[in-house]
Amino acid sequence: MLRTLHDQGKGQIQDLRVGKYIEIKLNASSLKEAETIAKEICESVLVNQVIETYKLVVESQ
């Protein structure tokens, strides 16, 4: 995609990322427990770690 944009004259673009954003709301007794559960979900279902990376952010409400 970056090459295509450069070919179209958009040479000022230095980096481009295309991805997905997933938000999960869950019940947990602590932020640490929520992080553990979310990490397990990411690694077992949501992310193909061979070809994808992910960033996990845990917030309280």
ABEGO torsion letter per residue (X at the ends): XAAAAAAAGBAABABBBBBBBBBBBBBBABAAAAAAAAAAAAAAAABBAAABBBBBBBBBX
